[in-house]
Amino acid sequence: AESAALTAMDEGRYDDAWRLLMRALDIMPNHPNAPELIRRLEAEHPAEIMAVKSDYVRRGSAALVKGLPDQPI
């Protein structure tokens, strides 16, 4: 998921990147890079991730799989 998130970030798909990184943390809570990348997205692209972040706050981890491309974690 981390490599897919980095690709999404490079392509400007910040909402997908945030969702992928949160999914990585959902599966592996001690993921070494995801927390820093999430903080970076939240600091640099708050408007782009606002909708997906709000959905996550409202629905929890069920929101993470919505709309994600099929990617191995």
Summary of the structure (lengths in Angstrom):
residues: 73
radius of gyration: 10.8
end to end distance: 4.6
largest distance: 27.4
contacts: 199
relative contact order: 0.21
helix: 73%
strand: 0%
